[in-house]
């Protein structure tokens, strides 16, 4: 069983949802001015919330950003098979 981080961005004005694999990828598409929070500040906020055992959510007047996990089925695609040579 494999889990991966996921970032959910909810833009409140347009009521649209966008999903990202990391905070860094979120800031590749959106600027800090647009989201009203810098990437380092968002990372610090999530760290503090995790240490307190709270939900990883950031909200302001423009957006809501959530951090969570998504289940990903394990795969063997791209892995080399073990070659057994019988003498």
Long-range contacts (C-beta under 8 A, 24 or more apart in sequence): 1-71, 1-74, 2-71, 2-72, 2-73, 2-74, 3-69, 3-70, 3-71, 3-72, 4-69, 4-70, 4-72, 5-67, 5-68, 5-69, 5-70, 6-67, 6-68, 6-69, 6-70, 7-65, 7-66, 7-67, 8-65, 8-66, 8-67, 8-68, 9-35, 9-63, 9-64, 9-65, 10-63, 10-64, 10-65, 10-66, 11-62, 11-63, 12-61, 12-62, 12-63, 12-64, 13-62, 23-67, 26-65, 34-62, 35-60, 35-62, 35-63, 35-65, 36-60, 36-61, 36-62, 36-63, 37-65
